[in-house]
Amino acid sequence: MIFAAVLGVVTSMSMVILRGILGPTAFDRILSLNMFGTHVVVLAVLAGHFMGTEFFLDIAMTYALINFITTIAFLRYFKYGISVGDK
């Protein structure tokens, strides 16, 4: 069952990479990177479940938070062309 879940996530990751390569705009590419990061979080949770440890859940939560903040920062940069501290 775990093998089927990992296979599904890896297949979805390959489609996300394709969307990132073929994306017509920068926003499509940024969001595909966000989706790829979300898939990495899912793989970390599956690895933690398979190994029977909760350590991977902590790593997955931290990575998900960093992924979210980075995506917001990139989207803000590409929309406004400035960083948060600039005026």
C-alpha positions in Angstrom: 0.0 0.0 0.0 2.8 2.4 0.8 4.5 1.5 -2.5 1.3 2.5 -4.4 1.2 5.8 -2.5 4.9 6.6 -3.2 4.4 5.7 -6.8 1.4 8.0 -7.1 3.3 10.9 -5.5 6.4 10.4 -7.7 4.2 10.3 -10.8 2.5 13.5 -9.7 5.9 15.1 -9.1 7.0 14.3 -12.6 3.8 16.0 -13.9 4.5 19.0 -11.7 8.1 19.3 -13.1 6.7 19.2 -16.6 4.3 22.0 -15.8 7.2 24.0 -14.4 9.2 23.5 -17.5 6.4 24.2 -19.9 4.7 27.0 -17.8 4.1 30.0 -20.0 4.5 32.5 -17.1 6.8 32.9 -14.1 3.8 32.5 -11.8 3.1 29.0 -13.3 6.7 28.1 -12.6 6.7 29.4 -9.0 3.5 27.6 -8.2 4.8 24.4 -9.7 7.8 24.7 -7.4 5.4 25.1 -4.5 3.5 22.0 -5.5 6.8 20.1 -5.8 7.7 21.2 -2.3 4.3 19.9 -1.1 5.0 16.6 -2.7 8.3 16.4 -0.9 6.4 17.0 2.4 4.1 14.1 1.5 7.0 11.8 0.7 8.6 12.7 4.1 5.4 11.9 5.9 5.1 8.6 4.0 8.8 7.8 4.9 8.1 8.5 8.5 5.0 6.3 8.5 7.0 3.5 6.7 9.8 3.7 9.2 7.6 4.1 12.2 9.1 7.3 13.5 7.6 10.7 14.2 10.9 12.5 13.5 10.0 12.9 9.8 6.7 14.6 10.7 8.7 17.4 12.4 10.9 17.8 9.4 7.9 17.8 7.1 6.1 20.5 9.1 9.2 22.7 9.1 9.8 22.2 5.4 6.1 23.0 4.6 6.4 26.3 6.5 9.6 27.2 4.7 8.1 26.2 1.4 5.0 28.4 2.0 7.0 31.5 3.1 9.4 31.1 0.1 6.5 30.9 -2.3 4.9 34.0 -0.9 8.2 35.9 -1.1 8.8 34.9 -4.7 5.3 35.8 -5.7 5.6 39.2 -4.0 8.9 39.8 -5.7 7.6 39.0 -9.2 4.4 41.0 -8.7 5.9 44.2 -7.3 9.6 43.9 -8.3 10.8 44.9 -4.9 11.6 43.1 -1.7 9.7 43.4 1.5 12.0 46.1 3.1 12.3 48.3 0.1 10.0 51.3 -0.5 
